[in-house]
Amino acid sequence: MDMTSGIFIRGKLIGTKQDSNKSKVSGEVFPYTAIGINVPMTNSFGLKTFITKEIVISKDKLNDAAFMKSVNDNFEKDVELEIGVGNFKQMYVPMTSVLTVLPKSI
């Protein structure tokens, strides 16, 4: 796996959540699981704040026991994660993604 290319997100892993989207056309409900990562941002006044990014975990990736254990074991730690961007600019965890715990605070 080539770790020198792709889209990565860095921040504090804050947890997972279960949610769903409802189709406006059919009314069908689509459940999903997502992880939240607080990403540091510095505004124009020089103040450091955080924005929480929601990254959807695909059904296939939910079945990746090693990945899910890594997520559950590393809440509140600074991490790096490869992400993909899908329809409507929704971020998701690709099958090749590995959660990397960063050695120090970012």
N, C-alpha and C positions, 0 to 999 in steps of 0.2 A: 504494500500500500504506500502510495506517495503522499507524504505528509507536508509537502512543500506547496501544494495547490489546493484550492477549494475555499469555501467560506467557513470561517470559524467565529464563534462567539465566546467571549471571556467574561466571567463575572461570578457572583456568589450564587450557588445552587440553593434555592429556597424551598423547593418541594415539588410535589406532583399533585395533580388534580384530575378529577373525572368531570367531564362536561359533555355537552352535545350541541349540535347545530340542527336546525329544522329547515327543510327545503321549503321555500316559499311557493314552489310550483305544486309539489305532490303532498306536502305536509309531512313527509317521512322524516323521522328523527335519526340522526347519525351520531352515536356516542363516540367519544374519543378520550384519550388520556394525554395529558401534556405535562411538561416540566416547566418550572419557572426559574429564570436566571436574572438576578439583579445586575444590570450593566451600569458601570460608573459613567457619568456624563459630567462635563465641566461646562457651565453656562457662560454667557458673555460677560458676567460679572466676576468670573473666576471661582464661583461656588461649585463645589463638587456635590452632585446629587445622584440619584439612581433611578433608572427606569426598568420596570420588570418586563422581560420578553417572555412570551409564551411560545414554547416549541412543542409541536404535536409529535407524539411517538406513534409510529405506524403499528398496525396489528402484528406485522411480522417482527418488528423490533421489540414489541412487548414480550414476545416469546423467546427473546435472547436473554436467558437467565443471567449470564455474566454481566451484561449491560445493566439490567434492572437491579441486580445486587449492587453494582457500582453506584448507581443513582441513589438507592436507599441507604448505602453506607456513607455517602459523602454530602449529606445535607449540611448547609452552612459553611461549606468549604469553597474556596476559589477554584473554578474549573475552566477548562477549555473544551469546546464541543464543536465538531464539524456539523454544519447544518445545510439544508437545502431550502430553496424557496419555491413554493408551489403556486397554485391558483390563488388569486386575490392576495398575493404577497404573504401568504401564510407560511411560517417557517416550520420545518419538520426535521426529524432525525433520520438521515439516510441509513440504509442497512450497513454501510461500511464504517459508520461513526463509532468512535471510542471516546468515552468520557475520561479526560485527563485531569488529574488533580494537580493544580499549580503549587510549586513549593513555597511561595510566600504571597502575601496580600498584593493585589494589583491596584 
